[in-house]
Amino acid sequence: MSLRSWLLLCSLLPALLVSVSCAGYFSYVRYQELVLSFQNRAQDIALPLAISSQDLLSRQQLTELTNLLSTAHRLHSPTLSNISLLSSQHQLIVQTNPQQAIALPTPQSKAHSQQRLYPDNNAEYLLLYQQLPQAEQAAGYLVLQLPLTTLQLAKQQLLLQALLVAFGCLLCIGLPLYLLLRLLYPQLHSSRRQLQQLLSNSPVQAGSHSVIREFNELQQGLVQLGQRRLQQEQDMQSQIEQVTGDLQQSMEQLEVQNIQLDFARRKAQEENRQKSEFLAKMSHELRTPLNGVIGFTRQLLKTQLSASQHDYLTTIQKSANSLLHLVNDVLDFSKLEEGRLSINPEPFSLRDLLNDAIELLAANAFDKHLELVLMVDPSCPDDLVADPARFVQVLMNIAGNAIKFTDHGSIVVRVSATLLNEDQLSLHCSVQDTGRGISDEQQQQLFLGFTPHEQRSHQSGSGLGLMISQRLVKAMGGNIGFESKPAEGSTFWFTIKCLRHQLSVAEPLPLDVLENKQLLYFEPQQYSREATLNLLHSWGLQVTACATKGQLQQALAHQQHYDIGLIGRTVAINQVNQVMALIPQLKAQCSYTYLLVNALSPHLRETLLKSGADACLSKPPHQRKLAATLAQPYLQAKTAQSEQQAARPASLKVLTVDDNDANLKLINTLLAEQVEHIDSARDGAEAWHKATQHAYDIIFMDINMPVMDGVTACQRIRQSSLNEHTPIVAVTAHAVDGERARLLTLGFNEFLTKPLDEKMLHCSLQEFCPASRLSAPAQQWPDSKLVDWPQALERAGGKCQLMKDMLQMLLASLPASRDALQRAVAANDSAALLQQIHKLHGACCYTGVPRLKQLAELLETQLKQGKSLTALEPELLELDDIMQALLEESQHWAQW
């Protein structure tokens, strides 16, 4: 809107509203006064006229009455248009002006003498009803017909006066406004012209003099602004010329620096590539001896060993695995720098993974006499999808640091979950310790890794663990943090995002036999007691927990018998006798007694077992080991029978190639359990020479070898030998990203990393070798005319022992079934016979006895259709004969 529009709107609109409001108000008040005066005059006429009319009417002087009313009408003719006299029965008696008379409505009330005004239907007249006064009853009433023409004329006059007043007000305000606009607009046009000159970089000319002071000041300001702008343009032009010269000089310097930086970048990339190659070679050189150590340790653990030997070998295996993890950490750090650290989600069991990790940390905690506890929220799902190796890596780093920097007290690992949606959840893990805490300066640098100028103690480690953990947690969609105060301990926590897995990947625990068993539990340490109690309660055990010896003695004093006694103690050399003294006390009232101790020493365990304990486990207890130990006495002991005959080595010819004697011996030892013929070569040239003379089913080829490496040997074998299409599997410790894809493009069929184990080799044989040569020899079953052995094995899901158990259960039930069938037939009881036939049919569905199943099915169908026992007599006799024949045949079967 323009200035003119705003001035008109802000001045005329309020004036118009005020004038119209005032004129309307005063017109309305004046009109109401006229109406009231008009009504009062009509009432003043009606009352004396009614009194006079009553007197004349009572004397029946109608002529005088008519003259009276006509005279009154003439006297008040501007106000009255007609006067009517009506009887009490509403009949017309006298009417002064019949031409203008209208239909008179009946008055609403006649009960007393009052004046009433009624407007007619056309709103042109006002009717005044006046009852005639009489002592006893109303003799009639007068009706005065008042025309509204006078009132309407007065109303129109008032409206015209209001419009004239409003117009006068607007004119009084609009005339000064018009004069003001005539003064303002020339000055506005002059100022606008000066602005256009200013925007077009033209000199600003002074405008005409104005009677308004502000406009003069505005014009002077515009002139000064134009002068300053011209001066600034001249100064800016000179500065631009100077800056342009400086910029050209700087660009030349930057070009030289860019060339230098490009050379430095290429040099850094080359050094980084050399470092990656060095790390890969170091990984290969370290994995090669570790392959032999770990592989032969696994083989040695399969032999008969004493408890001490088994413990020592287990320690060797754990140490080798720790060294392998250290190598992996170095490789992870290299991958972090290059930005290629990978996350590989897969299904896993959360509780098994946590228990395995805590079990590895227990030894370090026991050495420092620390309480190590794992608490998993019972509502936390167990079957998840994430990267279990990376998850354990983060947990081991954090928990390992907690053990390292804690001298006394406890380490508590808590795990819980928060559902994000139906399929996704956030896993929260925290590690609380009672260690020395972290200072404020160390907290600032905690996740930054080591720095070249940082002084570290022998306990500080490499500084890679937390930095790698932070990167891994972020890669898994979570966060990591901590809370710590010096001398008060620390709590590290991290979260990762996981998916729920619908299928269980863990073997079920034998918990059905433990349900409602009475267990007496003694544990002085608070956190260990809480964690184990939550676990035992979730298994359905009825637990009586004791925290002190006094509570234990009080529980034993009740003479209650317990199924299981469980003692958890911190055991040192000077405390062995105290623990040994508790065992006989619990054995007196417990069927089985078990120990939970913070020691891995086999000698200490043997000493405690000799004192009467049934088993001794380490703290914190692995849930799978604890469940198996508690349930073992209640599981039905069966004769150990193999489900299938031991598979003979497959009739395959395999070539193994490796320059390291230990690795070559290991892979040959592992393959000797699975294949019949093995040839070996110690370099690629020898392998190529043998491949030209013999055909092999599969070749396992090392990569880094003297004389001829594995890649060249593979290409030579593919080009000219008897094994052009033989599967060749690369076996190497060069475990870097992209290595598998590179080797597959060079002619290899698969890629295996060291250290090897039986499962990796078995999967390779299953993948690349003919199935007919891998299959085990067919099982030799007893001769039988009634049992279809392949069908029976199929019904048992391929499990031989289950098939035997199902068949034996059927054979054991046949005598009782025969007797029940014969009794039902003798009693002519169709319902009982149908029940027995149905039961027999159900048992036959899970065993390979087709003739017996078909006959039982036929009889069940016929009985349900209502056939009589007489009609089914031949089938019943045949059924009895088959059952008898099956029992007799089973007597001649040898041990199977």
SULVENFEN-V818685 format. One line per field, one symbol per residue. ss: DSSP state (~ for helix, > for strand, _ for the rest). burial: + if it has 24 or more other ideal C-beta (glycine too) atoms within 12 Angstrom, else -. Layout:
ss->???
burial->???
This chain:
ss->__~~~~~~~~~~~~~~~~~~~~~~~~~~~~~~~~~~~~~~~~~~~~~~~~~~~~~~~~___~~~~~~~~~~~~~~____>>>>>>>>____>>>>__~~~______________>>>>>_____>>>>>>>________>>>>>>>>_~~~~~~~~~~~~~~~~~~~~~~~~~~~~~~~~~~~~~~~~~~~~~~~~~~~_____________~~~~~~~~~~~~~~~~~~~~~~~~~~~~~~~~~~~~~~~~~~~~~~~~~~~~~~~~~~~~~~~~~~~~~~~~~~~~~~~~~~~~~~~~~_____~~~~~~~~~~~~~~~~~~~~~~~~~~~~~~~~_______>>>>~~~~~~~~~~~~~~~~~~___>>>>>>______>>>>_~~~~~~~~~~~~~~~~~_____>>>>>>>>>>____>>>>>>>>>>______~~~~~____________________~~~~~~~~~~~____>>>>>>___>>>>>>>>>>>>___________~~~___>>>>>>__~~~~~~~~~~~~~___>>>>>__~~~~~~~~~____>>>>>>>>___~~~~~~~~~~~~~~~__>>>>>>>>____~~~~~~~~~____>>>>____~~~~~~~~~~~~_______________>>>>>>>>___~~~~~~~~~~~~__>>>>>>>__~~~~~~~~______>>>>>_______~~~~~~~~~~_______>>>>>>______~~~~~~~____>>>>____~~~~~~~~~~~__~~~~______________~~~~~~~____~~~~~~~~~~~~~~~~~~~~~~~~~~~___~~~~~~~~~~~~~~~_____~~~~~~~~~~~~~~~________~~~~~~~~~~~~~~~~~~~_____
burial->------+---++--++--+---+---+---+--++--++--++-+++-++-+++-++-------+--+++-++--+--++++++++------+++++---++-+--+--+--+-++++-+----+++++++++----+++++++++++-++------+---+--++--++--+---+------+--++-++--+--++-----+--+-------+--++--++--+-------------------------------------------------+--++--++-++++++++++++++-----------+-++--++-++--++++++++++++-+---+-+---++++++++++++++++++++-++++++++++--+++++++++++++++++++++++++++--+++++++-+-------++++++++++++++---+---++-+-------------++++++++++++++++++++-+----+++++++++++++----+--+-+--+--+++++++++-++++++++++-++-+-++++-----+--++-----++++++++++----+--++-++-+++-++-++++++++++--++--+--+++++++++++++++++++++------------------+-+++++++++-+++-++++++--++--+++++++-++++++----++++++++++--+++++++++++--+-+--+++++++++++--+---+--++++++++++++--+++-++--++---++---------+-++-+-+++-++---+--++-++--++-++--++-++--++----+--++-+++-++-+++++++++++-++++++-++-----+--+--++--++-++--++--+------
